[in-house]
């Protein structure tokens, strides 16, 4: 029981000089009062601990209130259930999409396809000489990002229709969890700091050499979103896209080639190192698909981040605060930077 745990309470059984009964009773009551004082102090400390947890509970209540105001109680409960499983996206209902909830999200998604020139807009599809096209669909969700709930659209290919599946190389390695922990331990021992970022629409950036055709979804206004297609709904890909089985592998190779040009070399699978001209280690980079975790000295953070961000479009770097809890894909770390 707190500070009194392990304290012995006993009566002296050795023959002592005779004491008055009242004196013995008063002594025993005094010890009980002392024990009670310690117990009260322990309980007060427990209450203080609970009060320190209240801010987190308040944030959870505020988040639950926000979801309820946006979607109603039942849909909010579904979103919270999805979050409890480690995910942060809830699939949109057909009625919500029909009501125009994802119009801007659709425009943003197709705008990225145009910006990155994913489609070969000049190629004409001929079913007699070209491989069968892969059908596409738009996945529309509600996603939590930056403390807000946003509508998100993602156009994906139905990769199981790909005629290349018989000979396609799809292996894309990920970092060994023990090596990730070792990297973090090394960074903490050196007093380095950690920061992370996400590469925007990563799979739309890697070149695709093979001939792959896709058929665009019918629920998109292609005349408005992709006027350069002139009404065609079947196009050839110049780059990879979400849903193709070899997209992770091709993007991984593309990303590593970009990093090698900046001086990064592979230390282990999906863990890269950066050394200066004197061969001193200046940084570690852990990659998980399109998520990057950078470990480096604080004095060189800005320069290294700027170099990595120059390769392709990325989200703003997020600094991992000391003593806070952070999630990085398969890793959930507590008290980063605490020794």
C-alpha positions in Angstrom: 0.0 0.0 0.0 2.2 2.9 -1.3 4.8 4.1 1.2 3.6 1.7 3.9 4.0 -1.4 1.8 6.4 -3.8 3.5 6.2 -2.1 6.9 5.9 -4.6 9.8 3.4 -4.1 12.6 4.1 -6.4 15.6 3.6 -6.7 19.3 6.6 -7.2 21.6 6.2 -10.6 23.1 9.3 -10.4 25.3 8.7 -9.9 29.0 9.0 -6.2 29.8 8.6 -4.2 32.9 4.9 -3.9 33.8 3.2 -1.0 32.0 -0.2 0.4 32.6 -2.9 -1.0 30.3 -3.8 2.6 29.2 -0.2 3.3 28.1 0.0 0.2 25.9 -3.4 1.1 24.3 -2.4 4.7 23.6 0.8 3.5 22.0 -1.0 1.2 19.6 -3.6 3.8 18.7 -0.7 6.3 17.9 0.8 3.8 15.5 -2.6 3.3 13.8 -3.0 7.1 13.4 0.5 7.3 11.8 -0.4 4.5 9.4 -3.7 6.3 8.5 -1.8 9.5 7.8 0.5 7.7 5.4 -2.5 6.1 3.6 -4.2 9.5 3.2 -1.0 10.9 1.7 -0.8 8.0 -0.8 -4.4 8.5 -1.8 -3.8 12.2 -2.4 -0.9 11.4 -4.7 -3.1 9.0 -6.7 -5.6 11.8 -7.1 -2.9 14.1 -8.4 -1.9 11.5 -10.9 -5.4 11.2 -12.2 -5.6 14.9 -12.6 -2.5 14.8 -14.8 -4.4 12.4 -17.1 -7.4 14.6 -17.5 -6.0 16.7 -20.5 -5.8 13.5 -22.6 -9.4 12.6 -21.7 -10.5 16.2 -22.6 -8.8 15.8 -26.0 -10.6 12.5 -26.5 -14.0 14.1 -25.6 -13.4 17.0 -27.9 -12.5 14.6 -30.7 -15.7 12.6 -30.1 -17.7 15.8 -30.0 -16.3 16.9 -33.3 -17.0 13.6 -35.0 -20.6 13.6 -33.7 -21.2 17.1 -35.0 -19.9 16.2 -38.4 -21.5 12.7 -38.9 -24.0 12.1 -36.2 -23.7 9.7 -33.3 -23.8 6.4 -35.2 -21.3 7.3 -37.9 -19.0 8.9 -35.2 -19.1 5.6 -33.3 -18.0 3.8 -36.5 -15.1 6.2 -37.0 -14.0 5.7 -33.4 -14.2 2.0 -33.8 -12.0 2.2 -36.9 -9.5 4.4 -35.0 -9.3 1.9 -32.2 -8.0 -0.7 -34.7 -5.1 1.6 -35.5 -6.6 3.1 -38.7 -7.5 6.7 -39.3 -9.9 6.5 -42.3 -13.5 5.7 -42.6 -15.0 4.7 -45.9 -17.6 7.3 -47.1 -21.2 6.1 -47.7 -22.8 6.3 -51.1 -25.4 8.8 -49.9 -22.6 11.1 -48.7 -20.8 10.9 -52.1 -24.0 11.4 -54.0 -24.5 14.6 -51.9 -21.3 16.0 -53.2 -19.1 15.4 -50.1 -16.0 14.4 -52.2 -16.2 16.6 -55.3 -13.2 18.7 -54.3 -11.3 15.6 -53.1 -11.9 14.0 -56.6 -10.6 17.1 -58.3 -7.5 17.2 -56.1 -6.8 13.5 -56.8 -7.1 13.8 -60.6 -5.2 17.1 -60.4 -2.2 15.1 -59.0 -2.4 12.7 -61.9 -2.3 15.6 -64.4 0.5 17.4 -62.5 2.7 14.3 -62.4 1.9 13.3 -66.0 0.9 9.8 -65.0 -1.1 9.2 -68.2 0.2 9.2 -71.8 -2.5 11.4 -73.2 -1.4 10.9 -76.8 -1.5 7.1 -77.0 -4.6 5.5 -78.6 -5.8 2.2 -77.3 -6.3 -0.7 -79.8 -7.7 -3.8 -78.3 -6.3 -6.0 -81.1 -2.7 -5.1 -80.3 -2.6 -3.8 -76.8 -3.0 -5.8 -73.5 -6.4 -5.7 -71.8 -6.9 -2.6 -69.7 -7.0 -2.8 -65.9 -10.2 -1.3 -64.4 -9.9 1.5 -61.8 -12.1 2.7 -59.0 -12.1 5.7 -56.7 -11.9 4.9 -52.9 -13.5 7.8 -51.0 -12.9 8.1 -47.3 -13.1 10.4 -44.3 -9.6 10.8 -42.8 -8.2 12.4 -39.7 -5.3 14.7 -40.4 -3.8 17.5 -38.4 -6.6 17.3 -35.9 -9.3 17.8 -38.6 -11.6 15.4 -40.5 -11.1 15.7 -44.3 -12.6 14.1 -47.3 -10.1 12.1 -49.3 -10.3 10.4 -52.7 -7.8 7.8 -54.1 -8.0 6.3 -57.5 -6.7 2.8 -57.5 -6.2 0.1 -60.1 -7.7 -3.4 -59.7 -4.3 -5.1 -59.7 -5.7 -8.6 -59.8 -6.6 -7.9 -63.5 -3.0 -7.2 -64.4 -1.9 -9.7 -67.2 1.7 -9.3 -65.9 1.0 -11.1 -62.7 2.6 -14.4 -63.9 6.1 -12.9 -64.1 5.9 -9.7 -62.1 8.5 -9.0 -59.5 6.6 -7.5 -56.5 9.0 -7.9 -53.5 9.6 -4.6 -51.6 11.5 -5.1 -48.4 10.9 -3.3 -45.1 13.2 -2.5 -42.2 13.8 -5.2 -39.6 12.1 -4.1 -36.3 15.1 -4.9 -34.1 17.3 -2.8 -36.4 14.9 0.1 -36.2 15.1 -0.1 -32.4 18.9 -0.3 -32.5 18.9 2.8 -34.7 16.7 4.7 -32.3 18.9 3.6 -29.4 22.0 4.8 -31.2 20.4 8.2 -32.0 19.4 8.7 -28.3 22.9 7.8 -27.1 24.3 10.5 -29.5 21.8 13.1 -28.5 20.3 13.2 -32.0 16.8 14.4 -32.7 14.1 12.6 -34.8 11.7 14.0 -37.4 9.3 12.3 -39.9 7.5 13.1 -43.1 5.3 11.5 -45.7 5.8 11.6 -49.4 2.8 13.0 -51.2 1.1 10.5 -53.6 4.3 8.5 -53.7 3.2 5.8 -56.2 2.4 8.3 -58.9 6.0 9.3 -59.2 7.9 6.2 -60.1 8.5 5.6 -63.9 6.8 2.6 -65.5 8.6 1.1 -68.5 6.2 -1.8 -69.2 3.0 -1.3 -71.3 0.1 -1.0 -68.9 -3.3 0.4 -69.8 -6.1 1.3 -67.4 -9.8 2.0 -67.8 -10.9 5.0 -65.7 -14.0 4.9 -63.4 -17.3 5.8 -64.9 -18.4 7.8 -61.8 -15.8 10.5 -62.7 -16.6 13.5 -64.9 -13.6 12.9 -67.2 -14.6 15.8 -69.6 -14.2 18.2 -66.7 -11.4 16.6 -64.7 -9.2 15.3 -67.7 -10.3 17.3 -70.8 -7.0 16.4 -72.6 -8.3 12.8 -73.0 -11.0 14.0 -75.4 -13.6 11.6 -74.0 -11.4 8.5 -73.9 -11.6 6.4 -70.8 -8.8 4.0 -71.6 -5.2 5.4 -71.2 -1.7 4.1 -71.0 0.3 4.7 -67.8 3.6 6.5 -67.9 4.1 6.0 -64.1 3.0 3.6 -61.5 -0.3 4.1 -59.5 -2.0 2.8 -56.4 -3.3 -0.8 -56.8 -0.6 -2.1 -59.1 1.2 -5.0 -57.5 4.7 -3.8 -58.4 4.1 -0.1 -57.4 5.8 -0.5 -54.0 8.8 -2.2 -55.5 9.2 0.4 -58.3 8.7 3.3 -56.0 11.2 1.9 -53.5 13.9 1.6 -56.2 13.1 5.1 -57.5 13.3 6.6 -54.0 16.7 4.9 -53.2 18.1 6.2 -56.5 17.2 9.7 -55.6 18.7 9.3 -52.1 21.9 7.9 -53.5 22.3 11.0 -55.5 22.3 12.9 -52.3 25.0 10.8 -50.7 22.9 8.3 -48.8 24.0 4.6 -48.8 22.1 1.6 -47.6 23.2 0.3 -44.2 20.5 -2.4 -44.0 17.1 -3.1 -45.7 15.2 0.2 -45.7 17.8 1.9 -43.4 20.2 4.3 -45.0 23.2 6.2 -43.6 24.7 9.6 -44.4 28.4 10.3 -43.8 30.5 13.4 -44.3 33.8 13.8 -46.2 35.7 12.4 -43.1 33.4 9.3 -43.1 31.7 10.4 -39.9 28.1 9.3 -39.5 25.8 12.3 -39.8 22.4 10.8 -40.1 20.2 7.7 -40.3 17.1 7.4 -42.5 14.4 4.7 -41.9 12.0 4.1 -44.8 8.6 2.4 -44.7 7.1 2.6 -48.1 6.3 6.4 -48.4 7.1 7.3 -44.7 10.5 8.6 -43.7 12.0 8.8 -40.2 15.2 10.9 -40.0 17.6 10.7 -37.1 20.4 13.3 -37.1 22.2 16.0 -35.0 20.0 19.1 -34.4 22.6 21.4 -36.0 22.3 19.6 -39.3 18.6 18.9 -39.3 17.6 21.8 -41.6 20.2 21.1 -44.2 19.5 17.3 -44.4 15.7 17.8 -44.4 16.0 20.4 -47.2 18.0 18.0 -49.3 15.5 15.2 -48.9 12.5 17.4 -49.6 14.1 18.6 -52.9 13.7 15.2 -54.4 9.9 15.2 -54.6 6.8 16.7 -53.0 6.5 15.8 -49.3 4.4 16.8 -46.3 6.0 19.3 -43.8 8.6 17.6 -41.5 7.2 16.8 -38.0 9.6 17.0 -35.1 9.3 14.3 -32.5 9.2 16.0 -29.2 11.2 14.6 -26.3 9.2 12.5 -23.8 6.2 12.3 -26.1 4.5 9.2 -27.6 4.9 8.8 -31.4 3.8 6.4 -34.1 5.7 5.6 -37.2 3.9 2.9 -39.2 4.9 -0.4 -37.6 6.7 1.3 -34.7 4.9 2.9 -31.7 7.5 4.5 -29.5 7.1 6.0 -26.1 9.2 8.8 -24.6 11.5 9.3 -27.6 14.7 10.9 -26.4 14.4 9.9 -22.8 17.6 8.2 -21.5 
